[in-house]
Amino acid sequence: MTLIELMVVLVTGVALSSIISHFVPAVPISLFQIAIGVFLATVAQVDVEVDSHWFMMLFVAPILFNDSWRFPKRELWELRVPILGNAILLVLVTTIVGGYAISWLIPQLPLSVALALAAVLSPTDPVAVQAIAKRVKLPENLLHVVTGESLVNDATGLVSFNTAVKATVAGTFVLGDALLNFAWMTVIGVLVGILLGAGMIIFRNWVSRSGLADVVFYTIFTLLMPFIIYWVAEGFLHASGLIAVVTGGITAKILSDRKSSLLSAEATIVSVHSWEVIVYVLNGLIFVLLGITLPNALHNILKNTAIENWQAFTYAFLVWLIVFILRVLWAYAIQWGQHWHHRKTGVSFRSAIVSGLTGVRGAVTMAAVLTVPTVTDAGRAFVGRDLVIFIAAVVVVLSLIVASIMLPLVTKEVTQHDFTQPESTIALEDEGGSVQKAMSEKRARLWITRVGIQRLRDLQTEENRRIIHELISRRQKTARVLRHSIHDDLDQSDFAAEKELELQELALQAERNRLQQLLVEETISPITYSLQAKHLDQLEADLGSDRELAGFVRVKWLYRRLRANFRIWLSDQESETVREEADVAIREMAKAAIQALSDFVSTKVGDTAAHRILRQTAYNLIVVYRYQIEKTKHVPSFDQQEKDDKRRLELELKTLSAEREMVQELYDQKRISRQTSINLRQYINYAETRALVGRNEE
């Protein structure tokens, strides 16, 4: 398999994992990617020799650079103590204490090899944690610590690992030489990152001032920065390229913020989105490659008759337990230290367990452990190499599985007060210093969506009624998805959704009755009746179905639509006649549904909250049916289509303007956080750009 073919296969695997994860959101996407990698290695016989140097340069370096660039500076400074403590001190404690414990537990491993194993297991993988955190709602504060420590602990752990491996290969271990090597790689890495990060930003700004830069130059230059920094640090100065990349990213970000006026908004947006796509693909490729390397890593030790398989798995489980216990005890000790220092923060062993579970190991561990040489300088076999690789592979997978299962269970009983610091997005302080609850981003989006719907209703006239119904229908779908999502997050039932289901069933029954009348009156032919009846059957089957299966429902609907068109083409009747009859049927069925909804609501008299929700839900469905009627009335001419496009754009821009004003109002009233305000404005800006692009992009 050529390199290009291999990349196509790997990227296809990443795309496939994204599709599977959409339908099975309870399982982290990283586990699907590992499974796809195992499938490629065992069934498709895909074999990839992972070289540590190019793996770190092509995959880990750009991911760390992006994380350090985008890491919030305020949180980085405020959480510097726990971040550096986890990234440096915890790594050293895990290496030394864990190494001695592993050496005592597994007599087959010399002390230096046990230290190397503990060191390579010390770095955490924030990508998997963030995938899990999307469904378990980990506090922002904890996520910042996990992400922040991963910026440094990869380098710290790998330097410790390389030091222990070199000592094993050389046959001697000199503490002074090890400390000197560690200091050189760290200090020089930091200096290289600062100098190159600053120098490259200064050069980029000079090019911008000279008028030579454009969007393409800015994006490509930014994408090349981590590779250049890593290459210089590792290749020329033999320092830690990962530390250099992290410090370079932070330095570049600080200087870019100060000189942001030199860059166009277009360049910034294109660069940000380019990074988002590239980092997503790289993250996926890392875990697919991890899955590909697992079978070979497990094969040698499972076929080894010198050690029983159950014994090997027991060793791996106990090693994971040692690393997990060390992290839990460290988190618990940090809580006590903060409690003694501040006298206000609480201490919770459960939150320490959550911190321990977030210590998920990933592909960096596997990439490093696979570089263990087979022989030493003396020509002897590297003792315990296969066992070390086996244990590392099992610990990586086990940490992912345990975190996926345990974090949702543990965090259900953990309150925000169990953690040492509150979430920055949970509460806001008003001018008087009191704390008030901030609106979540989903709820704020639902709020502004409803404002947009109301604005469209205010703008409705006889001329633009069809377009108004179209735009309202779109926003109603968005509001429905947001409402369901909010109630799912809170594990609450949705009264509006229940009433909507009830009203939809009522409307469908009215449509079905009217369709039968049209057939009896011979207004429509049997083939039209059959097609519309099947469409109603599909709609009825979809009612109340799991929203996560929306993709399958969509595919089924498209299949039915194509089959219906094919049947019309094969029929003896004219296709145009069948389509005209279909339009008549749709109009009549929609009118019947509207009448049924209106009659039902008129019988519910009252002004309670339940009655208001019922009336509003019925009105939303009536708008959808009115839009169906308007669509079947006539096919607009080219000139009319142009006028409709202009009206649609004008109405859309006015609605988005009203939504933007509501975002500002919510922020001024301190009902949303600054970050939520930014995210909502960005969402509105994207919608505005899409509206301005118009039909050329549809």
Phi, psi and omega in degrees: 000126180287168181297319180294316178299319179298316180295321178297317180296316182293316180293324175298321176298320177296315179297319179296320178297325178295320179293314181297318181296329179297323182271341179232070186290346182289341181254131179301142183298332181298326178292322176295320179295320176297317180298320178296319177298318177298319178299315180297323182285322186270319184266310181275356178057037176278127182234128180232123174275109183277114174267126186301319185296307182288331177297313180295322184286317186276333186246303187288318184301308180295327179293315179295323178297316179296318180297317180290326178294318186266354181293129182299128185295322182296315179294324179298321180284316182294327183257021184300324183293304179295328180294308180292326177298314178291322187284331184246300185293315180296323178297316179293319178297316179297319181294312186282302182296313179297322179298314178294322179294319178294320179297322178287323182287321184242093183298337181294341184260126173297163183300317182296324178290320177297321177296321179296319179296315179297322181293319183287341177269356183283326179292141177262164180242104183287340182298313180293322180297317181293326176296320178289322186295339180296335182247350179252356174057056174293147179299145179303322182299316179292320178297322178298320180294314180297315179293318181295318181292329180293340177292334185245326189289338173301312181294314181299313181295320182289325176296316177296319179297311180298323179297315180293321179294317178298322178295322179291318180294318181284337181087358180224153178228113178250116185299320181297316179295321180296315179295321179295318178295319179297315180296318181299311183296325182284306185295313180294324177298317178297315181296316179299317180299315181296312184293313181289320178300314179292316182297319182289324176291320177299317178296317180297318179294324178296318178297321180295318179295332180281354179079016183264348185270148172224185184298318182296315180299313182298317182292312181296319181298317179294321180292331181279341187305310182296325181292319180294315181298315181296317183297316180295315183294314184279314188283323185259321187252356179054038175258182179282111179293329181290318176297320179298319180295318181295310180294325177294320178295317179295315180298314180298321180295315180299313180291325179294322179296324181286334183244030185296337182292342180283346186253143178283155178297324180298316180298318180296313182295315180297318180296316181298314182289328175297317178296320180300316181293313183296315181295321178299315180294316180297317177301316179295318180297325180301313183284329174295317176297323176300316178297325179292324182280341184298312183303316179293324180294326181274336188298311187299316184285328179289333178270354182281121181279351181285341180222134181289149181297318180297325179291321179295315179293325177296316176302316182296317180297317181293325177295316176301319181296321179298312181296320180295314181297319179299319181291320178297313180296323178296314179298321180293319178295322177297320178299315179296321178298317178292327179294316179292328183280317185262335181064010181238330183285142180277168179236125182221121178291331178296319178293329175294322176296319176301316178298322178294321180292333179286351179281059181282136177267154187220207188290334178299320177300313181292320180298322180286316186292334178289349179272000178299126183292159181276334181228158177266179178295335180278358179088003179271159178292143177291114187295127173077017183300310182297322180293321178297315180296318179298312182297316180299318181296315181294320180296321179300309182293318182296320180295323177293316182292314181297317178297321180296324182275315190277323183301315177298326181287317184288318185288344176296332182256005181261126177267167178297334182285349179286344184261156190289334180224146180284160176289137180292338182260002183275319185227153178235149177259133176272182186296334179278356178094352179282156184257133178233154183291132179268146178286137178291162183294321180296317180293323178294321177297319177298320180298309183289332176295318177294325175298318178297320178298316180295322178297320178295321178298321179293331183272357187290134173227178180294327183286322186257015186301316182297318180291321177301315179298322178298311183293322178295319180300318179298315181290329177294323176296317177299316180297321181296316179297316180296318181296317177298317182297319180297316181289328175295319180298325183267003182054043181241155173282153183250105181299317181298321180293321178296316179292325178297318177298317179298316180290325177296319178296320177298314181294320180295322178295321177295321177297317182296318178298317181293324179296319177295321177298319179298323178290316179298320180283356181062028174286330178234159180274165179301324181293322176295318178299316182298316181295315181291324178295319178295324178296318177294322177300319180294316179299320181292323179292330182279346182296129177074006179288162182297128182293337179291344180267016183302326180295316177295319179299318180298317179297318179297318180296317179297321178297315179297322180295316179295320180294322179295315179298324179293321178295321177298319181294325181277346185290160179287337182278161179292137181299321181296322179295318179296320180293321177296318177296323179297320178297318178298315181298318181297317179297313183293320179293321179295318178298320179295320179295318179298317180296319180294319179294318180296317180295320181295315182293325182295337178278347181262092182265135178153168181232028177282170179298322180296318178295320180295318178296319180297315180295319180294319179296318178296318180298321179299318178291322178298321178299320179297316180293323176297322178295322177298319179297314182298323182294330184269354185291316182199156173263117185293146175288175181298316179295318179294323178297321178297318178296318179297321179297319179294317178296318180298316179296316180299315180294320180296317180294320178296321180293316179296325176297319177295321178293322178295319177297324179292323176300315179297320180295317178297321179290318178298325179279002180059036177264348173226155179281169180297318181294321177297320177300317179297314181297320180293319178297321178296318178300316179293321179298319178297317179297321179294318178298317179297320179294321181290327178297319172078203188290344180297336181259001182278000000 
